Amino acid sequence: MIISVIQYFWPSISKEEARKFGLLALGLLCLIGCYWMLRILKDIIFFTIAFPEILGYAKGHGANLQPKAKVWSLVVVFCSILAYTPLVDKFKKHQLFYIVGAFYATIFSAVAAVLFANDMGMLGTDEFAKTVLAATGWTSYFSIESFGSVMIPLFWAFVVSITKTEAAKVGFPIIVAGAQIGSIAGSALNIVVPHNQAALLMFGVALVFTNMYIIHYFIQTTPPTLLEGNKVAEQHDKVHAKETLVESLLSGIRLLFTRSYLFGVLLCSTLYEVIVTISDFQMKKLGDSIYGKEDFAQFLGLFGVATNSLAFLLALLGTSYVMKRYGLKFCLLLYPAGLGIALTGLYAYYLTGPASAALLTAIAIVVILGKGLSYAVNNPAKEMMYIPTSKDVKFKAKGWIDMFGGRSAKAGGSLITDALKADAAHLMGMGTLISLGLIGMLWIPAAMFVGNKNEQLIKNNEIIE
């Protein structure tokens, strides 16, 4: 049935490749569905369960700790990647799914057990319960953050290693379609089951094991001819295999700060994370102050569904047309300009003194627009910026941006929200003005520079190296 659906929407694909990319799409659907369900759960656990008022915490204590959690998650993700990197040389990529997947499934199961015990009243209300719940909150936050930073890149590294360039042009959109369906479904689960976070975590564990089974089945049943990747890329990997992760990252940082084009790419690829982090915290802190646990879970679930539905519709209906019709420079400017207009409207609306619920809706619309445009427009544009660059740049500079640039930008946004969180009015007013300043003074100039430089490089058949 899956093969028939794929061939209906992509009639030029062969039956064998439809099966290959259909299985991979199903695997990523499970992985992304799990991740989106968990990333919403981590906020629910951290905001409403780990630091409850009944154990002596002030209302909103978890929300106030979130900026620090985002900053420390950068350190945790870095350590996770350092621990994961040596495994790449010792095991085949599909075997890493079983090892890393089992590790995260064990952690999520342990968190689920604590949440179940808490729901059943087995932890009590003394210092023991306070310590266990706080530790569970931090553990769930960091493990889910690193899960997204390790498992999803691992999946794409596996897919790239077994796919040739021409096949990727047809097959990758199929895989991405599966990912978008998974993100919508994973978000929706928090709407359907807003009251039982332990059950949702165990369902996430089941999705991790399902992904592992799909990869195992895929390897066992796919013809060897369809498991061959790009020979040039494989040779490139062998050349750079002697470089340690730290050496590669240092080399990437040097390239970023000695090539103006690459520094512009860094700004275009990461500044939105600072801005969206500020708006996202404004939304979640206000939502936490308005809703109880179940209503907050449903709100975040609806937010996730709306964000991913917008990204899916934009990617399906307009992204390819806009890129082909107007080019990279237009797409690079479209995102900051659209987000800047939305933030200006939000700030003007905030000055009118709206009710909390109405303001929450307005902030949510801005965050949905910001994240939706990011997934549908900015992410494809980011990849296109690397076309006129050498393989060394793609391997080192892009690797640094992908692994740590975005995380560092989120940490920067969290430092801003941490400084402003004490005063709700200050958080809303100054946070929005800082975001507008970043867009006007850094992001738009960088987008214009990169767009113009990209056109020049393509026209003159030059590359950045």
C-alpha positions in Angstrom: 0.0 0.0 0.0 2.8 2.4 0.9 4.5 1.7 -2.4 1.3 2.5 -4.3 0.8 5.8 -2.5 4.4 6.8 -3.2 4.2 5.9 -6.9 0.9 7.8 -7.1 2.6 11.1 -5.9 6.0 10.3 -7.5 5.2 8.3 -10.6 8.7 8.4 -12.0 10.1 6.3 -9.1 10.7 2.6 -9.5 9.0 0.0 -7.3 12.3 -1.0 -5.7 13.2 2.6 -4.8 9.6 3.3 -3.7 10.0 0.5 -1.2 13.4 1.7 -0.1 12.4 5.3 0.5 9.0 4.3 1.9 10.6 2.2 4.6 13.1 5.0 5.4 10.2 7.5 5.5 8.3 5.2 7.9 11.5 4.9 10.1 11.9 8.7 10.2 8.1 9.1 10.9 8.5 7.0 14.0 11.7 8.9 15.1 10.3 12.4 14.4 6.9 11.5 15.9 8.7 10.3 19.0 10.9 13.4 19.2 8.0 15.9 18.8 5.9 14.1 21.4 8.9 14.1 23.8 10.0 17.7 23.2 6.5 18.8 24.3 6.6 16.4 27.2 9.9 17.7 28.4 8.3 21.1 28.9 5.3 19.7 30.6 7.4 17.6 33.0 9.8 20.5 33.7 7.2 23.2 34.1 4.4 21.4 35.9 5.6 18.1 37.4 9.3 18.3 38.5 8.9 21.4 40.7 5.4 21.3 42.2 4.0 23.9 44.6 2.9 21.1 46.9 6.6 20.3 47.6 7.4 23.9 48.6 8.3 25.4 45.2 7.1 28.8 44.2 4.6 28.9 41.3 6.4 28.9 38.0 9.7 27.7 39.4 10.2 25.2 36.6 9.4 27.9 34.0 12.0 30.2 35.6 14.6 27.4 35.5 14.1 26.7 31.8 16.5 29.3 30.4 19.3 27.7 32.6 18.3 24.3 31.3 18.7 25.4 27.7 22.1 26.8 28.4 23.3 23.7 30.2 21.7 21.5 27.4 24.4 22.9 25.1 27.1 21.3 27.4 25.1 18.0 27.6 24.7 17.8 23.9 28.4 18.5 23.3 29.3 15.7 25.8 26.8 13.4 24.2 28.4 13.9 20.7 31.9 13.4 22.2 30.7 10.1 23.7 28.9 9.1 20.5 31.6 10.0 18.0 34.0 7.1 18.9 31.2 4.6 18.2 31.0 5.7 14.6 34.4 4.2 13.8 33.6 0.9 15.7 30.2 0.1 14.4 28.2 0.2 11.2 25.7 3.1 11.0 22.6 0.8 11.2 24.1 -0.9 14.3 24.4 2.5 16.0 20.6 2.7 15.9 20.4 -0.3 18.2 23.0 0.9 20.6 22.0 4.5 20.9 18.3 3.8 20.6 18.5 1.2 23.5 20.4 3.8 25.6 17.7 6.4 25.2 14.8 3.9 25.6 16.3 2.9 29.0 16.4 6.5 30.2 12.9 7.3 29.0 11.6 4.1 30.7 13.2 5.1 34.0 11.6 8.6 33.7 8.2 7.0 32.9 8.5 4.8 36.0 9.1 7.8 38.3 6.2 9.7 36.8 3.9 6.6 37.2 5.0 6.3 40.8 4.3 10.0 41.4 0.8 9.7 39.8 0.0 6.8 42.1 1.1 8.7 45.2 4.0 6.3 45.8 6.7 9.1 46.2 5.0 10.9 49.0 5.4 14.6 49.7 8.7 14.7 51.7 12.3 15.6 50.8 12.8 12.3 49.0 10.0 13.1 46.6 11.3 16.6 46.1 14.8 15.2 45.2 13.5 12.4 42.9 11.1 14.7 41.0 13.7 17.4 40.5 16.3 14.9 39.3 13.7 13.4 36.9 12.9 16.8 35.5 16.5 17.6 34.7 17.2 14.1 33.4 14.2 14.2 31.1 15.0 17.7 29.8 18.6 16.9 29.0 18.0 13.4 27.6 15.3 14.6 25.2 17.4 17.5 24.0 20.3 15.2 23.3 18.0 12.6 21.7 17.1 15.0 19.0 20.7 16.1 18.5 22.0 12.5 18.2 19.3 10.2 16.8 18.0 12.4 13.9 21.5 13.3 12.5 22.4 9.6 12.9 19.4 8.7 10.8 20.3 11.2 8.0 23.9 10.1 8.1 22.7 6.5 7.5 20.4 7.6 4.7 23.1 9.7 2.9 25.6 6.8 3.2 23.3 4.5 1.2 21.9 6.9 -1.4 23.3 8.2 -4.6 22.8 11.8 -5.7 20.2 11.2 -8.4 18.1 8.9 -6.3 18.2 11.5 -3.4 16.5 14.1 -5.6 13.4 11.9 -5.7 13.7 10.0 -2.5 14.5 12.7 0.0 11.2 14.6 -0.4 9.4 11.2 0.3 11.4 10.9 3.6 10.8 14.5 4.6 7.0 14.0 4.0 7.1 11.1 6.4 8.9 13.3 8.9 6.3 16.0 8.7 3.5 13.5 9.2 5.3 12.2 12.2 5.8 15.6 13.7 2.1 16.4 13.4 1.0 13.0 14.9 3.6 13.2 17.7 2.3 16.7 18.7 -1.3 15.6 18.5 -0.7 12.8 21.0 -0.3 15.4 23.8 -3.8 16.7 22.9 -5.4 13.2 22.9 -3.6 12.1 26.1 -2.9 15.3 28.2 -3.1 13.7 31.6 -0.8 10.6 31.4 2.8 11.6 30.7 4.2 8.2 31.9 2.1 6.4 29.2 3.2 8.8 26.5 6.8 8.3 27.4 6.4 4.5 27.2 4.8 5.0 23.8 7.8 7.0 22.8 10.0 4.0 23.9 7.8 1.8 21.7 8.4 4.2 18.7 12.2 4.0 19.3 12.1 0.2 19.2 9.9 0.3 16.1 12.4 2.5 14.4 15.1 0.1 15.3 13.1 -2.8 13.9 12.4 -1.0 10.7 16.1 -0.3 10.2 16.9 -3.9 10.9 14.2 -5.1 8.5 15.4 -2.6 5.9 19.0 -3.8 6.0 17.9 -7.5 5.9 15.5 -7.2 2.9 16.9 -4.4 0.7 19.0 -5.5 -2.3 22.7 -4.6 -1.9 22.6 -2.5 -5.1 20.2 -0.1 -3.3 22.5 0.2 -0.3 25.3 1.7 -2.3 26.1 5.4 -1.6 28.1 8.1 -3.3 31.7 6.8 -3.9 33.2 10.3 -3.8 31.6 11.0 -0.5 32.7 7.7 0.9 36.3 8.5 -0.1 36.0 11.9 1.4 34.8 10.4 4.7 37.9 8.1 4.7 40.2 11.1 4.1 38.8 13.0 7.1 38.3 9.9 9.3 41.8 10.5 10.9 40.6 13.9 12.2 39.2 14.0 15.6 35.9 15.7 16.3 37.7 18.5 18.3 40.2 19.0 15.4 37.4 19.2 12.9 35.5 21.7 15.0 38.5 24.0 15.5 39.1 23.9 11.8 35.5 24.8 11.1 35.6 27.7 13.6 38.7 29.1 11.8 36.9 28.9 8.4 33.9 30.7 9.8 35.8 33.6 11.1 38.2 34.0 8.2 35.6 33.8 5.4 33.1 36.6 5.4 30.6 34.6 3.3 30.7 31.7 5.8 30.3 34.1 8.7 27.2 35.5 6.9 25.9 31.9 6.5 26.4 31.4 10.2 24.3 34.5 11.0 21.5 33.5 8.6 21.5 29.9 9.9 21.4 30.7 13.6 20.1 34.2 14.5 16.5 33.0 14.2 17.2 30.5 17.0 17.9 33.4 19.4 14.7 35.2 18.4 12.4 32.1 18.4 13.9 31.1 21.8 12.9 34.4 23.3 9.4 34.3 21.8 9.0 30.6 22.7 9.9 31.3 26.4 7.5 34.3 26.5 4.7 32.0 25.2 5.4 29.1 27.5 5.9 31.2 30.7 2.6 33.0 30.1 0.9 29.7 29.2 2.2 28.1 32.4 0.8 30.9 34.5 -2.6 30.6 32.9 -3.1 26.8 32.6 -3.0 23.7 34.8 -1.0 20.6 33.8 -3.6 19.0 31.5 -4.6 22.3 29.8 -1.0 23.3 29.4 -0.3 19.9 27.7 -3.1 20.3 25.3 -2.0 23.9 24.5 1.5 22.7 23.7 0.1 19.8 21.7 -2.1 22.2 19.6 0.9 24.5 19.2 3.0 21.6 17.8 0.3 20.5 15.4 -0.2 24.0 14.1 3.5 24.6 13.7 4.2 21.4 11.7 0.9 21.6 9.7 2.0 25.1 8.6 5.5 23.9 7.6 3.9 20.9 5.8 1.5 23.1 3.8 4.2 25.6 2.9 6.6 22.9 1.8 3.9 21.1 -0.2 2.4 24.2 -1.8 4.9 27.0 -2.0 8.5 26.5 -1.1 9.7 24.9 -4.3 7.8 27.5 -6.4 9.2 30.5 -4.4 12.8 29.2 -4.7 12.6 28.5 -8.4 10.7 31.8 -9.2 12.5 34.3 -6.9 15.8 32.6 -6.0 17.9 32.2 -2.8 18.3 35.9 -1.9 14.5 36.4 -1.8 14.1 33.3 0.4 16.9 34.5 2.8 15.2 37.9 3.1 11.6 36.5 3.3 12.0 34.8 6.7 13.5 37.7 8.7 11.2 40.3 7.0 8.1 38.2 7.7 9.2 37.5 11.3 10.1 41.1 11.8 6.6 42.3 10.6 4.9 39.7 12.9 7.0 40.8 15.9 6.3 44.5 15.2 2.6 43.7 15.2 2.9 41.7 18.4 4.7 44.6 20.2 2.0 47.1 19.0 -0.7 44.7 20.2 1.1 44.3 23.6 1.1 48.0 24.1 -2.7 48.1 23.9 -2.8 46.0 27.2 -4.6 42.9 26.1 -5.9 40.2 28.4 -3.4 37.4 29.2 -5.3 34.8 27.2 -5.5 37.0 24.1 -1.8 37.9 24.4 -0.9 34.3 24.7 -2.8 33.6 21.4 -0.9 36.4 19.7 2.5 35.2 20.9 1.6 31.6 19.8 0.8 32.9 16.3 4.2 34.6 16.0 6.1 31.5 17.3 4.1 29.2 14.9 4.9 31.5 12.0 8.6 31.7 13.0 9.0 28.0 13.4 6.9 27.1 10.4 8.9 29.4 8.1 12.1 28.0 9.5 11.2 24.4 8.7 9.7 25.2 5.2 11.8 28.1 3.9 14.9 28.7 6.0 16.1 25.1 6.3 16.1 24.4 2.5 17.7 27.9 1.9 20.4 27.0 4.5 21.4 24.0 2.5 21.5 26.0 -0.8 24.0 28.4 0.7 26.6 25.7 0.8 26.4 24.9 -2.9 29.3 27.2 -3.9 31.7 25.9 -1.2 34.4 23.3 -1.1 34.0 19.9 0.4 36.3 21.0 3.2 33.9 23.8 4.1 30.9 21.5 3.9 32.5 19.0 6.2 34.0 21.4 8.8 32.2 24.7 8.8 28.8 23.3 8.1 29.4 20.6 10.7 30.1 23.2 13.4 27.0 25.2 12.5 24.7 22.2 12.4 26.0 20.7 15.6 26.7 23.7 17.8 25.8 26.9 16.0 22.0 26.5 16.5 22.5 25.2 20.1 24.7 28.1 20.9 22.2 30.5 19.5 19.5 28.9 21.7 21.7 29.3 24.7 22.2 33.0 23.8 18.4 33.5 23.6 18.1 31.7 27.0 20.6 34.0 28.6 18.5 36.9 27.4 15.3 35.4 28.8 17.0 34.5 32.0 18.0 38.1 32.5 14.5 39.3 31.8 12.3 36.6 33.4 11.8 38.3 36.8 9.5 41.0 35.3 6.8 39.7 32.9 6.4 43.2 31.4 10.1 43.5 30.9 10.3 40.0 29.4 7.6 40.9 26.9 8.6 44.4 26.0 12.4 44.2 26.1 12.5 40.7 24.7 10.5 41.7 21.6 12.6 44.8 21.1 15.8 42.9 21.3 14.5 40.4 18.7 13.6 43.3 16.3 17.1 44.8 16.9 18.7 41.5 15.9 16.6 41.2 12.8 17.2 44.8 11.6 20.9 45.2 12.5 22.3 41.7 11.9 20.0 39.2 10.2 18.7 41.3 7.2 22.1 42.8 6.4 23.7 39.3 6.6 20.9 37.8 4.4 21.5 40.6 1.8 25.3 40.0 1.8 25.0 36.2 1.5 22.4 36.4 -1.2 24.4 38.8 -3.3 27.7 36.9 -2.8 26.0 33.6 -3.6 24.7 35.0 -6.9 28.2 36.3 -7.7 29.8 32.9 -6.9 27.3 31.0 -9.0 27.6 33.4 -11.9 31.5 33.3 -11.9 31.6 29.5 -11.2 33.7 30.2 -8.0 33.7 28.5 -4.7 34.6 29.3 -1.1 37.3 27.1 0.2 
